[in-house]
């Protein structure tokens, strides 16, 4: 049912209708009407941050640990510009975040008004999409569309810039089921011809390996389950990127560890020797590949990703499947080939080059502490880690057995 209400109330009602239970924000003059509505209801919890950048980082952490879009609310001008690092991080790591920014009243836009900034212009390079809402009757559609864009296809951050007079005005609210989305419709099912090519390449491979990234995590727990089933059924070794840790259980004998600049030697050695690289939800990031021309030099490539722009961008794919990882993995039907000797050799290399935890001295040795900690806390722990040496220690020595257990910045 359509209803008349203020723009601020529309924002809150739309968040409730989208299933939002928590928002992160910092108030200011341009968003006070929204905050008045936030504090007149009990369906949504508001977490007050100390800096707008922290609001987006927190929203991203929420998104990556729950699988639902995170929401951040900040004011105009400096509030919006303070968000940019958080937005860029969410964009680099493909995290679904909806950022609502205040803006000066519409009649002041372009006049260098107090706390005015060109938020849509500033954030355009680091968002999946952004909106400047000038008509209150577009507001409900924009909010619902923003959640759809942020979470569908390859996830990413979306910004809604809201002038103060729009949030204070009256207009017609539409619930999600009444909103007609525009043309954005990402491809979810992979091309059967390309999947057939992929299976044919797998059938003749002698030294295949799975190289999987954060796209598996973004596709949800079911995608990780399908990946685990596929890897075990083929018998192929598997390596993960930093952002993919947890997509395949670290305790599994076919797991070789993380690859890349700070990865495990067995994973990097196997990739360099393989004749087929099966790339799932990864993008040939420079931290994983090093010199791209020398990365897996003898391998044919099967690449499956929901983002068509990633297919063939950095490495030619002999089979390029554009589609959601969950639906694409469900369509691959392949039985184990003659690769026992190859898998056995990679496992032997992993055992030969296993990390050592007997550091000299009597102090606490961080890698040993992290390994012991992750083994003792069980499968339900979540590690949140920022960037640096400790990030690499966590990635190398914590044992992640499920998706959404490892929260860090990859970009």
KEKE-3310 file (N, C-alpha, C; in steps of 0.2 Angstrom, whole numbers, plus 5000, padded with zeros to 4 digits):
npx = (5004:5003:5009:5008:5022:5035:5052:5062:5056:5052:5065:5068:5057:5059:5072:5068:5059:5068:5074:5084:5093:5102:5111:5125:5132:5135:5129:5123:5120:5113:5107:5099:5084:5083:5088:5080:5069:5074:5076:5064:5059:5060:5064:5076:5093:5104:5121:5132:5146:5164:5169:5166:5172:5174:5161:5158:5167:5163:5150:5154:5160:5149:5142:5150:5151:5138:5132:5122:5117:5127:5124:5126:5125:5128:5132:5132:5145:5160:5156:5152:5164:5173:5169:5175:5187:5182:5172:5179:5187:5177:5173:5184:5185:5173:5161:5144:5137:5127:5127:5121:5120:5119:5114:5116:5101:5091:5090:5102:5112:5127:5131:5142:5138:5137:5145:5144:5147:5152:5146:5141:5150:5162:5162:5159:5170:5173:5162:5149:5137:5129:5118:5109:5096:5083:5070:5057:5047:5054:5062:5059:5059:5073:5080:5076:5081:5094:5098:5096:5105:5117:5119:5117:5123:5140:5144:5144:5148:5135:5130:5118:5114:5106:5097:5093:5080:5073:5073:5065:5053:5036:5030:5026:5026:5033:5032:5044:5040:5032:5040:5047:5061:5075:5086:5096:5102:5111:5120:5117:5117:5128:5135:5130:5138:5151:5153:5153:5165:5174:5173:5178:5191:5195:5194:5205:5216:5232:5239:5230:5223:5213:5210:5205:5194:5188:5175:5169:5166:5157:5147:5140:5137:5132:5139:5152:5150:5147:5159:5168:5163:5165:5179:5183:5178:5184:5197:5207:5221:5219:5220:5219:5215:5219:5207:5198:5200:5193:5183:5186:5189:5203:5209:5208:5215:5218:5220:5231:5235:5237:5239:5252:5261:5263:5260:5259:5272:5270:5258:5261:5271:5264:5255:5263:5268:5257:5245:5233:5223:5210:5200:5190:5180:5190:5203:5215:5224:5237:5244:5243:5248:5260:5273:5263:5265:5273:5266:5259:5264:5262:5249:5233:5217:5203:5190:5178:5167:5156:5157:5158:5167:5179:5183:5195:5202:5215:5221:5220:5206:5203:5191:5178:5167:5153:5144:5135:5143:5138:5127:5134:5144:5135:5132:5142:5148:5158:5169:5182:5198:5214:5224:5230:5244:5249:5242:5246:5259:5259:5254:5264:5274:5268:5268:5282:5286:5280:5275:5286:5285:5294:5301:5316:5321:5312:5300:5283:5279:5272:5266:5265:5256:5244:5241:5239:5228:5218:5215:5210:5199:5189:5176:5168:5174:5177:5189:5194:5204:5216:5228:5244:5259:5254:5242:5246:5251:5240:5233:5241:5243:5231:5218:5205:5189:5177:5166:5166:5172:5184:5189:5195:5205:5207:5210)
npy = (4994:5011:5026:5042:5052:5059:5062:5058:5049:5040:5035:5027:5018:5011:5005:4996:4989:4982:4974:4978:4978:4985:5000:5010:5025:5044:5058:5074:5091:5090:5078:5077:5077:5063:5056:5060:5052:5040:5038:5037:5025:5007:4996:4996:4996:5008:5012:5022:5029:5035:5042:5046:5038:5026:5022:5017:5006:4998:4995:4988:4977:4972:4968:4958:4948:4944:4943:4951:4967:4981:4996:5013:5030:5047:5064:5079:5086:5087:5076:5067:5067:5061:5048:5042:5033:5022:5018:5016:5005:4995:4994:4989:4977:4971:4972:4973:4988:5001:5018:5032:5049:5065:5081:5098:5109:5107:5119:5126:5118:5118:5131:5132:5131:5131:5117:5110:5098:5089:5076:5065:5066:5065:5052:5044:5037:5026:5019:5006:5011:5027:5040:5055:5062:5072:5073:5070:5060:5050:5044:5032:5022:5024:5020:5006:5001:5004:4994:4983:4984:4985:4972:4962:4952:4956:4961:4978:4995:5007:5024:5035:5051:5064:5078:5090:5096:5087:5076:5082:5085:5080:5065:5051:5035:5019:5002:4988:4978:4985:4993:4996:4990:4997:4994:4986:4970:4958:4944:4928:4914:4903:4902:4887:4882:4886:4881:4868:4868:4870:4858:4849:4853:4850:4837:4832:4837:4835:4841:4849:4863:4871:4888:4899:4913:4928:4929:4917:4918:4929:4924:4916:4904:4892:4891:4889:4876:4869:4871:4864:4851:4849:4850:4839:4829:4829:4827:4836:4848:4863:4880:4896:4914:4928:4935:4924:4915:4903:4899:4886:4872:4874:4863:4852:4839:4842:4855:4868:4879:4898:4907:4917:4933:4934:4921:4903:4892:4879:4881:4891:4885:4874:4880:4886:4875:4869:4863:4866:4879:4882:4895:4903:4915:4924:4937:4938:4946:4957:4955:4941:4936:4941:4944:4945:4939:4928:4920:4905:4898:4888:4884:4881:4890:4890:4901:4907:4919:4931:4944:4950:4959:4955:4943:4938:4950:4951:4939:4928:4917:4900:4894:4903:4908:4917:4920:4918:4911:4901:4895:4892:4882:4872:4867:4860:4844:4832:4819:4811:4812:4805:4809:4806:4805:4818:4825:4819:4822:4836:4837:4831:4840:4851:4845:4844:4858:4863:4876:4881:4881:4882:4893:4902:4907:4913:4920:4925:4918:4924:4918:4904:4906:4911:4900:4890:4896:4897:4884:4880:4887:4883:4881:4892:4904:4922:4931:4948:4959:4971:4979:4974:4966:4958:4955:4946:4936:4931:4927:4917:4907:4905:4894:4893:4887:4889:4900:4918:4920:4926:4942:4955:4968:4967:4975)
npz = (5000:4996:5004:5011:5017:5026:5019:5027:5035:5025:5022:5034:5035:5023:5025:5036:5028:5020:5028:5037:5052:5059:5059:5055:5060:5060:5067:5060:5054:5041:5041:5052:5051:5047:5058:5068:5065:5066:5080:5084:5083:5086:5078:5072:5076:5081:5078:5086:5079:5080:5070:5053:5043:5050:5051:5039:5037:5048:5043:5032:5038:5045:5034:5028:5038:5040:5027:5023:5016:5022:5031:5032:5039:5036:5038:5027:5016:5025:5032:5022:5014:5023:5022:5011:5010:5017:5008:4996:5000:5002:4989:4982:4989:4985:4993:4999:5003:5008:5008:5015:5013:5019:5011:5006:5005:4990:4982:4985:4980:4971:4974:4983:4996:5014:5021:5009:4997:4982:4982:4974:4963:4969:4974:4963:4956:4965:4969:4966:4961:4961:4968:4967:4975:4970:4969:4979:4977:4970:4980:4987:4978:4974:4986:4988:4976:4977:4987:4980:4969:4976:4982:4972:4958:4956:4971:4979:4985:4987:4985:4992:4990:4999:4999:5011:5011:5004:5012:5022:5016:5010:5002:4992:4997:4992:4994:4993:4984:4975:4968:4952:4945:4936:4922:4926:4927:4932:4925:4930:4928:4921:4904:4896:4885:4888:4900:4897:4889:4900:4907:4898:4897:4910:4910:4902:4909:4917:4928:4937:4946:4958:4960:4970:4975:4984:4978:4980:4994:4993:4987:4996:5009:5003:4991:4995:5001:4989:4982:4990:4989:4975:4974:4982:4975:4963:4967:4965:4970:4980:4981:4990:4989:4999:5002:5000:5010:5020:5012:5008:5018:5029:5035:5027:5017:5004:5003:5000:5006:5007:4992:4983:4985:4999:5002:5005:5002:4996:4989:4979:4972:4967:4958:4949:4942:4937:4924:4922:4927:4937:4940:4952:4956:4958:4954:4948:4955:4958:4970:4972:4960:4957:4945:4931:4919:4921:4929:4933:4920:4911:4910:4905:4906:4916:4919:4931:4935:4942:4937:4922:4917:4922:4916:4906:4907:4913:4911:4898:4895:4893:4894:4898:4910:4913:4927:4942:4956:4964:4957:4945:4950:4954:4942:4936:4932:4936:4936:4945:4938:4931:4941:4953:4956:4954:4964:4975:4975:4977:4990:4997:4995:5002:5015:5017:5016:5027:5039:5052:5070:5080:5086:5091:5108:5123:5122:5117:5102:5088:5076:5081:5092:5085:5077:5088:5095:5085:5083:5095:5098:5090:5077:5076:5078:5074:5065:5065:5057:5054:5042:5038:5045:5055:5049:5038:5046:5052:5041:5036:5047:5055:5056:5045:5043:5038:5028:5030:5041:5042:5042:5034:5025:5008:4998)
capx = (5000:5007:5007:5011:5026:5041:5057:5066:5052:5053:5071:5068:5053:5063:5077:5064:5056:5073:5076:5089:5092:5107:5114:5131:5132:5137:5124:5125:5114:5109:5104:5095:5078:5083:5090:5073:5065:5078:5075:5056:5057:5064:5066:5083:5098:5109:5128:5136:5154:5167:5172:5162:5175:5173:5154:5158:5171:5159:5145:5156:5161:5143:5140:5154:5150:5131:5129:5117:5120:5128:5121:5130:5122:5132:5130:5135:5151:5165:5154:5153:5171:5176:5168:5178:5191:5178:5168:5184:5188:5171:5173:5190:5183:5166:5156:5138:5136:5122:5129:5116:5124:5116:5116:5112:5095:5092:5091:5109:5117:5131:5132:5147:5135:5140:5146:5142:5152:5149:5147:5141:5156:5168:5162:5158:5175:5174:5155:5146:5132:5127:5111:5107:5089:5081:5062:5055:5044:5059:5066:5058:5062:5080:5082:5075:5085:5101:5099:5097:5112:5123:5119:5116:5129:5146:5142:5148:5145:5130:5129:5112:5115:5099:5096:5089:5073:5070:5071:5060:5047:5031:5029:5023:5031:5031:5036:5049:5036:5029:5045:5050:5068:5078:5088:5102:5100:5117:5119:5118:5118:5134:5134:5131:5144:5157:5154:5155:5172:5178:5173:5182:5198:5197:5195:5212:5222:5236:5241:5225:5223:5208:5213:5198:5195:5183:5169:5165:5163:5152:5141:5136:5139:5131:5144:5157:5148:5148:5166:5171:5161:5168:5186:5184:5176:5189:5204:5212:5223:5215:5223:5214:5218:5218:5200:5195:5201:5187:5179:5187:5192:5210:5211:5207:5222:5219:5221:5238:5236:5236:5245:5253:5267:5264:5257:5262:5276:5267:5253:5264:5275:5259:5252:5268:5269:5250:5244:5226:5221:5203:5199:5184:5179:5196:5203:5222:5226:5245:5247:5242:5251:5267:5273:5258:5268:5277:5261:5256:5266:5261:5242:5226:5213:5195:5188:5171:5166:5149:5158:5160:5173:5185:5185:5200:5205:5222:5223:5216:5203:5201:5184:5176:5160:5150:5139:5135:5147:5134:5123:5139:5147:5130:5131:5148:5147:5164:5172:5189:5203:5220:5228:5232:5251:5250:5239:5250:5266:5257:5253:5271:5277:5265:5271:5289:5287:5275:5278:5289:5283:5298:5305:5320:5319:5306:5294:5278:5280:5265:5263:5263:5251:5239:5239:5236:5222:5213:5214:5207:5192:5184:5175:5164:5177:5178:5195:5194:5211:5218:5233:5251:5262:5249:5237:5249:5252:5233:5231:5246:5243:5225:5215:5198:5186:5170:5166:5163:5176:5190:5187:5201:5205:5211:5212)
capy = (5000:5017:5030:5049:5052:5063:5059:5055:5043:5035:5031:5022:5013:5007:5001:4991:4984:4979:4969:4980:4978:4989:5005:5014:5032:5049:5063:5081:5095:5089:5072:5077:5074:5056:5054:5061:5046:5034:5037:5036:5018:5002:4990:4997:4998:5013:5011:5028:5029:5041:5045:5043:5032:5020:5020:5012:5000:4994:4993:4983:4971:4969:4964:4952:4943:4942:4941:4956:4974:4985:5003:5019:5036:5052:5071:5082:5089:5083:5069:5063:5066:5056:5041:5040:5028:5016:5016:5013:4998:4991:4993:4985:4970:4969:4972:4976:4993:5006:5024:5037:5055:5071:5086:5104:5109:5107:5126:5128:5114:5121:5137:5132:5132:5128:5110:5107:5094:5086:5069:5060:5067:5062:5045:5040:5032:5021:5016:5003:5016:5032:5043:5061:5062:5079:5073:5065:5054:5045:5042:5025:5018:5024:5016:4999:5000:5004:4988:4978:4985:4983:4965:4958:4952:4957:4966:4984:5000:5012:5030:5039:5058:5066:5085:5091:5098:5081:5072:5085:5086:5075:5062:5045:5029:5013:4996:4985:4975:4990:4996:4993:4992:4999:4989:4982:4963:4954:4937:4923:4907:4903:4899:4880:4880:4888:4876:4861:4868:4869:4851:4846:4855:4847:4830:4830:4840:4831:4844:4854:4866:4876:4895:4902:4920:4931:4928:4911:4920:4933:4920:4913:4898:4887:4891:4886:4869:4866:4871:4858:4845:4848:4849:4833:4824:4829:4826:4842:4852:4869:4886:4902:4920:4931:4936:4918:4911:4900:4896:4879:4871:4873:4856:4847:4837:4844:4862:4869:4886:4904:4908:4924:4936:4932:4915:4897:4890:4873:4883:4894:4880:4870:4885:4887:4869:4866:4863:4869:4884:4883:4901:4903:4921:4928:4941:4938:4951:4957:4952:4934:4933:4943:4946:4941:4935:4922:4917:4899:4899:4882:4882:4883:4894:4890:4907:4908:4925:4935:4950:4949:4963:4951:4938:4940:4956:4951:4933:4924:4911:4896:4893:4909:4907:4923:4918:4917:4905:4896:4892:4889:4876:4867:4864:4856:4837:4830:4814:4811:4809:4801:4814:4805:4806:4825:4828:4816:4826:4843:4836:4829:4847:4854:4843:4846:4865:4866:4881:4879:4885:4881:4899:4902:4911:4911:4925:4923:4918:4926:4912:4899:4908:4911:4893:4887:4900:4895:4877:4879:4891:4879:4883:4897:4911:4927:4936:4954:4961:4977:4978:4974:4960:4954:4952:4940:4930:4928:4923:4911:4903:4904:4889:4895:4881:4891:4907:4924:4920:4930:4949:4960:4972:4965:4980)
capz = (5000:4996:5009:5011:5023:5025:5016:5032:5037:5020:5023:5040:5033:5018:5029:5039:5023:5017:5033:5040:5059:5062:5055:5058:5058:5064:5065:5058:5052:5035:5042:5058:5050:5047:5065:5072:5064:5068:5087:5086:5082:5089:5074:5069:5081:5078:5082:5085:5078:5082:5063:5047:5040:5054:5050:5033:5039:5052:5039:5028:5042:5046:5028:5026:5043:5040:5021:5021:5015:5028:5030:5035:5038:5038:5036:5021:5016:5028:5034:5016:5012:5027:5021:5005:5011:5018:5002:4992:5003:5000:4982:4981:4991:4983:4999:4998:5008:5006:5012:5015:5015:5019:5006:5007:5001:4982:4979:4987:4977:4966:4976:4988:5002:5020:5021:5003:4993:4976:4985:4969:4959:4973:4975:4957:4954:4970:4970:4961:4958:4966:4967:4970:4975:4970:4969:4985:4974:4968:4985:4989:4972:4974:4991:4986:4970:4980:4990:4975:4966:4981:4984:4966:4954:4960:4976:4980:4989:4983:4989:4991:4992:5000:5001:5017:5009:5002:5018:5026:5012:5010:4996:4992:4999:4989:4997:4988:4979:4971:4964:4946:4944:4929:4917:4929:4928:4931:4923:4936:4926:4916:4897:4896:4881:4891:4906:4893:4888:4906:4909:4894:4899:4916:4909:4900:4913:4921:4934:4938:4953:4960:4963:4972:4979:4988:4975:4983:5000:4992:4984:5001:5012:4999:4986:4999:5001:4982:4980:4994:4986:4969:4975:4984:4970:4958:4969:4963:4975:4980:4985:4991:4990:5005:5003:4999:5016:5023:5007:5008:5025:5029:5038:5022:5015:4997:5003:5000:5009:5003:4987:4982:4988:5006:5003:5007:4996:4992:4984:4974:4968:4963:4953:4944:4939:4935:4917:4921:4932:4938:4944:4954:4960:4959:4948:4946:4959:4958:4976:4971:4954:4956:4938:4928:4913:4924:4933:4930:4913:4907:4912:4902:4911:4916:4924:4932:4939:4940:4934:4915:4915:4925:4912:4900:4908:4914:4908:4893:4898:4887:4895:4902:4912:4917:4931:4950:4958:4967:4951:4941:4952:4954:4935:4934:4934:4934:4940:4946:4933:4933:4944:4960:4957:4955:4970:4980:4975:4980:4997:5000:4995:5008:5022:5017:5018:5032:5043:5058:5075:5086:5086:5097:5113:5127:5121:5113:5095:5085:5072:5085:5096:5081:5076:5093:5096:5080:5084:5102:5099:5086:5070:5076:5079:5068:5066:5062:5057:5049:5037:5040:5046:5058:5044:5035:5051:5053:5035:5036:5053:5058:5052:5044:5041:5035:5025:5034:5048:5041:5040:5033:5019:5003:4993)
cpx = (5004:5004:5011:5015:5032:5047:5061:5062:5052:5060:5071:5063:5056:5068:5073:5062:5062:5077:5082:5088:5097:5110:5120:5131:5135:5133:5127:5119:5110:5105:5100:5088:5077:5084:5084:5069:5068:5076:5068:5054:5061:5066:5073:5087:5103:5116:5131:5143:5157:5170:5168:5165:5174:5166:5154:5162:5167:5153:5147:5158:5155:5141:5143:5153:5142:5128:5124:5120:5121:5125:5125:5126:5127:5130:5133:5142:5157:5163:5154:5160:5175:5175:5172:5182:5187:5174:5173:5186:5183:5171:5178:5188:5177:5162:5150:5136:5132:5124:5124:5119:5119:5118:5113:5106:5096:5094:5098:5114:5121:5133:5138:5144:5139:5140:5143:5148:5149:5150:5146:5147:5162:5168:5161:5164:5176:5167:5153:5141:5131:5121:5112:5100:5086:5073:5060:5051:5048:5063:5065:5060:5070:5083:5082:5080:5092:5103:5100:5103:5118:5124:5119:5122:5135:5144:5147:5144:5140:5129:5122:5113:5108:5099:5092:5082:5070:5068:5066:5053:5042:5031:5026:5028:5028:5035:5040:5045:5033:5034:5047:5057:5070:5081:5094:5099:5107:5116:5121:5119:5123:5131:5135:5137:5150:5159:5156:5163:5176:5178:5178:5190:5200:5198:5202:5218:5225:5238:5236:5225:5217:5212:5206:5199:5188:5176:5165:5162:5157:5146:5137:5138:5138:5136:5150:5156:5149:5155:5169:5169:5164:5175:5187:5183:5181:5196:5209:5214:5219:5220:5218:5218:5216:5211:5196:5196:5195:5182:5180:5191:5199:5213:5211:5214:5223:5221:5229:5240:5235:5241:5246:5260:5268:5261:5261:5266:5273:5262:5256:5268:5270:5256:5257:5269:5262:5249:5236:5224:5214:5201:5192:5183:5185:5198:5211:5225:5234:5248:5247:5247:5258:5267:5268:5260:5271:5272:5258:5257:5264:5253:5237:5222:5206:5194:5181:5171:5159:5150:5161:5167:5180:5188:5189:5203:5212:5225:5218:5213:5201:5194:5182:5168:5158:5144:5140:5139:5143:5130:5128:5142:5142:5129:5137:5148:5153:5167:5179:5193:5209:5225:5231:5240:5252:5247:5244:5257:5265:5257:5260:5275:5274:5268:5279:5291:5282:5279:5281:5287:5287:5303:5310:5318:5313:5300:5289:5279:5273:5262:5260:5257:5244:5236:5236:5229:5216:5211:5209:5200:5187:5182:5171:5167:5177:5185:5194:5201:5212:5224:5240:5254:5258:5244:5240:5250:5245:5231:5235:5245:5236:5221:5207:5195:5179:5171:5164:5167:5182:5188:5193:5200:5209:5214:5216)
cpy = (5006:5022:5037:5049:5057:5059:5055:5048:5037:5031:5026:5017:5008:5003:4995:4986:4980:4974:4971:4981:4983:4994:5008:5021:5037:5055:5070:5085:5093:5082:5071:5075:5066:5053:5055:5055:5040:5033:5037:5029:5013:4996:4990:4999:5003:5013:5018:5027:5035:5045:5042:5037:5026:5017:5015:5006:4996:4991:4987:4976:4968:4965:4958:4947:4940:4940:4946:4963:4978:4992:5008:5025:5042:5059:5073:5084:5085:5076:5064:5061:5061:5049:5038:5033:5021:5013:5013:5006:4993:4989:4988:4978:4967:4967:4976:4981:4998:5012:5029:5044:5061:5076:5092:5104:5110:5114:5129:5124:5118:5128:5138:5134:5129:5121:5107:5103:5090:5078:5064:5060:5064:5055:5041:5035:5026:5018:5011:5007:5021:5036:5050:5062:5069:5079:5068:5059:5049:5042:5035:5021:5018:5020:5009:4997:4999:4997:4982:4978:4983:4976:4960:4958:4952:4963:4972:4989:5005:5018:5033:5046:5061:5073:5086:5092:5092:5077:5075:5086:5080:5072:5055:5039:5023:5007:4993:4982:4979:4994:4993:4995:4994:4993:4984:4975:4959:4947:4933:4916:4907:4900:4891:4878:4881:4883:4869:4862:4867:4862:4847:4847:4851:4839:4828:4833:4834:4834:4850:4857:4871:4882:4899:4909:4922:4930:4922:4914:4924:4930:4916:4907:4892:4886:4888:4878:4866:4866:4865:4852:4844:4847:4842:4827:4823:4826:4831:4845:4859:4874:4892:4908:4923:4932:4930:4913:4909:4897:4888:4877:4870:4867:4851:4845:4840:4852:4864:4876:4892:4904:4916:4927:4934:4925:4909:4894:4884:4876:4887:4890:4876:4874:4885:4881:4866:4867:4866:4873:4885:4889:4903:4910:4924:4932:4942:4945:4951:4954:4944:4932:4935:4946:4942:4937:4929:4918:4911:4898:4894:4880:4885:4886:4893:4896:4907:4914:4928:4941:4949:4953:4959:4946:4940:4946:4956:4944:4930:4918:4907:4893:4899:4909:4913:4921:4918:4911:4899:4892:4889:4882:4871:4863:4860:4849:4834:4824:4814:4808:4806:4807:4813:4806:4814:4828:4825:4820:4833:4842:4834:4836:4851:4852:4845:4853:4868:4871:4878:4884:4884:4887:4899:4907:4909:4915:4921:4923:4919:4920:4906:4900:4908:4904:4890:4890:4897:4888:4876:4882:4887:4883:4890:4904:4915:4931:4942:4957:4966:4975:4978:4967:4955:4951:4946:4934:4927:4924:4916:4905:4901:4898:4890:4889:4883:4899:4912:4924:4924:4937:4953:4963:4969:4970:4986)
cpz = (5000:5001:5008:5018:5021:5022:5021:5035:5032:5021:5028:5038:5027:5021:5032:5034:5020:5022:5037:5048:5063:5057:5059:5056:5063:5062:5063:5055:5047:5036:5048:5057:5050:5054:5069:5071:5066:5076:5089:5084:5085:5085:5072:5075:5077:5082:5080:5084:5080:5076:5058:5043:5043:5053:5044:5034:5043:5048:5035:5032:5044:5040:5027:5032:5043:5033:5018:5020:5021:5026:5035:5034:5041:5035:5029:5022:5019:5030:5028:5014:5016:5026:5015:5005:5013:5012:4997:4994:5001:4993:4980:4983:4990:4989:4998:5004:5005:5011:5010:5017:5014:5014:5008:5003:4994:4979:4980:4983:4971:4968:4982:4995:5008:5020:5015:5000:4988:4978:4979:4964:4962:4973:4969:4955:4959:4972:4964:4957:4964:4964:4970:4969:4975:4970:4975:4983:4971:4974:4987:4984:4973:4980:4990:4981:4972:4983:4985:4971:4970:4982:4978:4962:4958:4965:4976:4984:4984:4988:4987:4994:4993:5003:5007:5016:5007:5008:5023:5023:5013:5003:4997:4993:4995:4992:4991:4983:4974:4966:4958:4945:4937:4926:4920:4930:4927:4929:4929:4934:4920:4909:4897:4891:4884:4897:4903:4892:4894:4908:4905:4895:4906:4915:4906:4904:4917:4928:4935:4945:4953:4963:4964:4976:4982:4985:4978:4990:4998:4989:4989:5003:5007:4994:4989:4999:4994:4980:4984:4991:4979:4970:4977:4979:4964:4960:4968:4970:4975:4984:4985:4991:4997:5007:5002:5005:5019:5018:5006:5015:5025:5032:5032:5018:5008:4997:5004:5003:5004:4998:4987:4985:4995:5008:5005:5001:4992:4987:4978:4969:4964:4957:4947:4940:4935:4927:4916:4928:4932:4942:4945:4958:4962:4953:4946:4949:4959:4964:4976:4966:4954:4948:4934:4922:4915:4928:4930:4922:4909:4907:4907:4908:4910:4921:4924:4937:4937:4937:4927:4913:4918:4920:4906:4901:4909:4912:4904:4896:4892:4888:4900:4904:4916:4921:4938:4951:4960:4961:4946:4943:4953:4947:4933:4937:4932:4939:4941:4941:4936:4935:4951:4961:4958:4962:4976:4981:4978:4988:5000:5000:5001:5015:5022:5019:5023:5037:5050:5064:5081:5086:5092:5102:5117:5127:5118:5105:5091:5081:5076:5089:5092:5079:5082:5095:5092:5081:5090:5102:5094:5080:5070:5077:5073:5070:5062:5062:5052:5045:5040:5041:5050:5054:5040:5040:5052:5047:5034:5041:5056:5053:5051:5040:5038:5032:5031:5041:5048:5038:5040:5026:5014:4998:4995)
residu = (UNK:UNK:UNK:UNK:UNK:UNK:UNK:UNK:UNK:UNK:UNK:UNK:UNK:UNK:UNK:UNK:UNK:UNK:UNK:UNK:UNK:UNK:UNK:UNK:UNK:UNK:UNK:UNK:UNK:UNK:UNK:UNK:UNK:UNK:UNK:UNK:UNK:UNK:UNK:UNK:UNK:UNK:UNK:UNK:UNK:UNK:UNK:UNK:UNK:UNK:UNK:UNK:UNK:UNK:UNK:UNK:UNK:UNK:UNK:UNK:UNK:UNK:UNK:UNK:UNK:UNK:UNK:UNK:UNK:UNK:UNK:UNK:UNK:UNK:UNK:UNK:UNK:UNK:UNK:UNK:UNK:UNK:UNK:UNK:UNK:UNK:UNK:UNK:UNK:UNK:UNK:UNK:UNK:UNK:UNK:UNK:UNK:UNK:UNK:UNK:UNK:UNK:UNK:UNK:UNK:UNK:UNK:UNK:UNK:UNK:UNK:UNK:UNK:UNK:UNK:UNK:UNK:UNK:UNK:UNK:UNK:UNK:UNK:UNK:UNK:UNK:UNK:UNK:UNK:UNK:UNK:UNK:UNK:UNK:UNK:UNK:UNK:UNK:UNK:UNK:UNK:UNK:UNK:UNK:UNK:UNK:UNK:UNK:UNK:UNK:UNK:UNK:UNK:UNK:UNK:UNK:UNK:UNK:UNK:UNK:UNK:UNK:UNK:UNK:UNK:UNK:UNK:UNK:UNK:UNK:UNK:UNK:UNK:UNK:UNK:UNK:UNK:UNK:UNK:UNK:UNK:UNK:UNK:UNK:UNK:UNK:UNK:UNK:UNK:UNK:UNK:UNK:UNK:UNK:UNK:UNK:UNK:UNK:UNK:UNK:UNK:UNK:UNK:UNK:UNK:UNK:UNK:UNK:UNK:UNK:UNK:UNK:UNK:UNK:UNK:UNK:UNK:UNK:UNK:UNK:UNK:UNK:UNK:UNK:UNK:UNK:UNK:UNK:UNK:UNK:UNK:UNK:UNK:UNK:UNK:UNK:UNK:UNK:UNK:UNK:UNK:UNK:UNK:UNK:UNK:UNK:UNK:UNK:UNK:UNK:UNK:UNK:UNK:UNK:UNK:UNK:UNK:UNK:UNK:UNK:UNK:UNK:UNK:UNK:UNK:UNK:UNK:UNK:UNK:UNK:UNK:UNK:UNK:UNK:UNK:UNK:UNK:UNK:UNK:UNK:UNK:UNK:UNK:UNK:UNK:UNK:UNK:UNK:UNK:UNK:UNK:UNK:UNK:UNK:UNK:UNK:UNK:UNK:UNK:UNK:UNK:UNK:UNK:UNK:UNK:UNK:UNK:UNK:UNK:UNK:UNK:UNK:UNK:UNK:UNK:UNK:UNK:UNK:UNK:UNK:UNK:UNK:UNK:UNK:UNK:UNK:UNK:UNK:UNK:UNK:UNK:UNK:UNK:UNK:UNK:UNK:UNK:UNK:UNK:UNK:UNK:UNK:UNK:UNK:UNK:UNK:UNK:UNK:UNK:UNK:UNK:UNK:UNK:UNK:UNK:UNK:UNK:UNK:UNK:UNK:UNK:UNK:UNK:UNK:UNK:UNK:UNK:UNK:UNK:UNK:UNK:UNK:UNK:UNK:UNK:UNK:UNK:UNK:UNK:UNK:UNK:UNK:UNK:UNK:UNK:UNK:UNK:UNK:UNK:UNK:UNK:UNK:UNK:UNK:UNK:UNK:UNK:UNK:UNK:UNK:UNK:UNK:UNK:UNK:UNK:UNK:UNK:UNK:UNK:UNK:UNK)
# end
